[in-house]
Amino acid sequence: MNAPTILTVPEAADLLKVSAWSVYEMVRQKKIPALRIGRAIRIPLEGLLESLASAPELEPQEQDLKRDLIAEARQLYRRQVQATERALSALWSCPAGDVTPERRWKRC
């Protein structure tokens, strides 16, 4: 299952190691993609990774930081997908004999 990972502003700030205010500014300036759901702002992880990957040339130290951030974001994404898959499989797992046509879509 490849569910998209959506970050809150504080989660994106922690990942980028900047303040939440900086993330709000990057969203306002359209430097990173964001979704507005009512008053809430959500940031797709894949969009954030693409924004980091397409950033202008940086100094060697900044390039190392950028590479580390991208690797950390990918690990976070993988962990969240795995956790979601585990939760869904536990939620919908039934004993082999307990899955009948009428119970197929019901939780065991």
C-alpha positions in Angstrom: 0.0 0.0 0.0 1.4 3.4 -1.0 -0.5 5.9 1.0 0.6 9.5 0.6 2.1 10.9 3.8 0.8 14.3 4.8 2.7 16.3 7.3 1.5 19.1 9.6 3.5 22.3 9.7 5.3 21.4 13.0 6.2 18.0 11.6 7.6 19.6 8.4 9.5 22.1 10.6 11.0 19.2 12.7 12.0 17.4 9.5 13.6 20.5 8.0 15.1 21.6 11.3 13.6 25.0 11.0 10.9 26.9 12.9 7.2 26.5 12.1 7.2 30.1 11.2 9.7 29.4 8.5 7.6 26.7 7.1 4.5 29.0 7.0 6.6 31.5 5.1 7.8 28.9 2.6 4.2 27.9 2.1 3.1 31.5 1.7 5.9 32.1 -0.9 4.9 28.8 -2.6 8.4 27.4 -2.2 6.9 24.2 -0.9 3.5 22.7 -1.9 0.8 22.7 0.6 -2.9 21.8 1.0 -5.3 24.0 2.9 -8.1 22.1 4.6 -10.2 24.8 6.2 -7.7 26.8 8.2 -5.3 23.8 8.6 -2.2 23.5 6.3 -1.0 20.1 5.3 2.2 19.4 3.4 2.6 16.3 1.2 5.9 14.6 1.9 6.5 13.8 -1.7 6.0 17.4 -2.7 8.4 18.5 0.1 11.0 16.0 -1.2 10.7 17.3 -4.7 11.1 20.8 -3.5 14.3 19.9 -1.7 15.6 18.0 -4.7 15.0 20.9 -7.0 16.6 23.5 -4.7 19.3 25.7 -6.3 22.9 24.8 -5.9 24.2 24.9 -2.4 27.5 25.1 -0.6 29.1 21.6 0.2 27.9 21.7 3.8 24.4 22.6 2.8 24.4 19.9 0.2 25.2 17.4 2.9 22.4 18.7 5.1 20.0 18.5 2.1 21.0 14.9 1.4 20.6 14.0 5.1 17.1 15.7 5.2 16.0 13.8 2.1 17.2 10.5 3.5 15.5 11.2 6.8 12.2 12.2 5.1 12.3 9.0 3.0 12.8 6.9 6.2 9.9 8.7 7.9 7.7 8.0 4.9 8.7 4.3 4.8 8.0 3.9 8.6 4.6 5.6 8.3 3.6 3.4 5.3 4.7 0.3 7.2 2.9 1.3 10.3 -0.3 1.9 8.3 0.0 -1.4 6.5 0.5 -3.2 9.9 -2.5 -1.4 11.4 -4.7 -2.3 8.4 -3.6 -5.9 8.2 -4.3 -6.3 12.0 -7.6 -4.6 11.7 -8.8 -6.7 8.8 -7.2 -10.1 9.6 -9.6 -12.9 10.2 -9.1 -16.5 11.1 -9.1 -18.6 7.9 -12.4 -20.3 8.6 -14.2 -17.2 9.7 -14.2 -15.4 6.3 -17.6 -16.2 4.7 -19.1 -14.3 1.8 -21.5 -12.4 4.1 -18.6 -11.4 6.5 -16.0 -10.6 3.8 -16.4 -6.8 4.3 -17.0 -6.8 8.0 -14.4 -6.6 10.7 -13.8 -10.0 12.4 
